[in-house]
Amino acid sequence: MNKTFKPIPDFTSEAEEREFWQTHDSTEYVDWSKAKRGIRFPNLKLTTKPITLRLPVSMIDRLKIEAHRMDIPYQSLIKQLIYKGLGLSS
């Protein structure tokens, strides 16, 4: 049985599109069974912004020791801790 899908409307802004998809079921508009899997965007760069953060020397030393134990750069460990602290990890 072939299902007829609704046409996706044209949006005037990203906010309008976001609002639409938050209030509509995408399965009425897209056949997800035909979606391609494993698509990669190798040239896509995450946007980052450098910040200055003053920490006590003893805290930085502890971070460096823990990062060394985990065999990762200490800045990466700081990002992981912030990420987890914000509840963004599962």
N, C-alpha and C positions, 0 to 999 in steps of 0.2 A: 504494500500500500504506500503510495507516494503522498507525503504530507506537503501541503502548500504552506510556504512560509510567508510571513508578512514582510513587506519591504522596509528596510531600515531607513528612517527619516534622515533628511539633511539637517545638520546641526549648525548653529551660528557661532557656538563657542564650546570650548571643552567643558565648561561648567554645565551647560545645557545638556551635553551628551552624558556627562556623569550622572546628572539628575535623572535622565531618561533610563539609563541602565540600572539605577538603584530602584526604580519603581516598575520595571518591566522584566519579564522572563525571557532571557536570550534564546531559549530553545524554541520560541515562537518565531524567531527571526533568522536563526542560523542552524544548519544541519551539522552538529558537532561530530557526528559519526564520520564525516568526510574531512574533518580537520587534519591538517598535516601535523605530525608529531616531530619533536626534536629539532625544530628550526632554531638556528643560532644567529646571533648578531655579533660577529667577532669584532667589528669596529666601533661598536657602541660603547661609549665611555660614561661611567657614572660621574655625575657632577659632584665635586667636593669643594669645600671651602676651608682654607687653613684658619685655625684659631690659635690664640695664645692662651695657655692655661697655666697658671702658677700653682705648683704643687710643692710640698715640703721635700727636701732632698732625700730624707729617709723613705718617703713614699715612693719616689722615683727609683731609689735603689732597690726597694722590695719588688717593684714592678719589673725591673730589669732582671732580677734574680728569678722571679717566677716565669717570665717570658723565656729566659735562657733554658730553664728546666723544661718548658714546653716546646723549645726550639722554634720560637717565632719572634719577630721583632717586637720590642716592647710597645711601640705605637699601635701595633695590631692588637695586642692584648688590651690596651686601654680602650680601643674601639669596641672590642668584644664585650668588655665589662660594661661600657655605657649602653651598648645595644641590649644586653641582658637586663640591665638596671631599668631600662625604659619599658621592659616587658615585650620587646619585639621578637624575642626568640621563643621557640615552642618548648 
